[in-house]
């Protein structure tokens, strides 16, 4: 099935470049372009694309508001929105994700990540540019470890899930996690979904944040073998 994509960016050369990249894929087609936020929302509601790629800084409505209107909790017909921008400010990332974005990519990340971001959105996954994820999470200060053993409430993950949470914190995609652990991308995706449910987080950024805050990613945690369940 072909993924139908709408591109919203105020720079024509960027829209043209994205169209060339995406239309070159056999399972993707660009069905519309918008040079401002209001037009993006109007076209998205009229064309019903599968994925909207939006810049942040555009005339009129910015990309964060576009995301809220199309993918937020009040959206009548939610659309998958991936923010693709030059600006990697932390506030932009957090606001985009709160507004319902299913991806946040930097334009400098290159064409392969753009394609993967669209595919991740269609698969129900959230893809963040790896360099951005790592920088955001390094900026978090891990709390001091609580004396004594962790409880099941504090650390509900199995050994395998802790391994995967650590790789998510390092910015790896499901395919890269699969290659690292010799499992299929589908199995990695299932583990990631289970981790999200156990930690009560919305996306991969939440998993990565837990990994850093718990000390797992920074090396101050209790180690890979202390999960409460058994590895699979």
Number of C-alpha atoms within 10 A of each C-alpha: 6 10 18 20 26 24 27 31 27 19 13 13 10 15 20 13 11 20 20 14 17 21 15 11 12 10 12 20 19 19 18 18 23 22 18 23 26 19 17 25 21 13 20 27 15 9 14 17 21 20 23 32 28 30 30 24 17 19 14 11 17 17 30 24 19 28 33 21 19 25 25 22 13 11 13 11 13 19 22 22 31 31 28 27 20 14 14 16 10 14 8 17 23 14 15 26 24 17 21 23 29 29 26 29 26 20 19 12 16 10 15 10 19 25 15 13 27 27 18 19 20 15 10 13 19 22 28 25 22 20 13 19 23 19 13 18 22 16 10 11 11 20 11 11 14 9 6 6 10 16 11 11 10 11 18 18 23 19 19 18 22 24 19 27 29 22 21 26 25 19 23 20 24 25 15 17 23 18 13 12 13 10 14 15 16 12 14 22 20 13 19 21 18 14 23 18 13 14 16 11 16 16 21 25 24 19 26 26 23 21 25 27 21 21 19 21 25 16 12 15 19 15 14 15 14 18 20 16 15 12 13 8
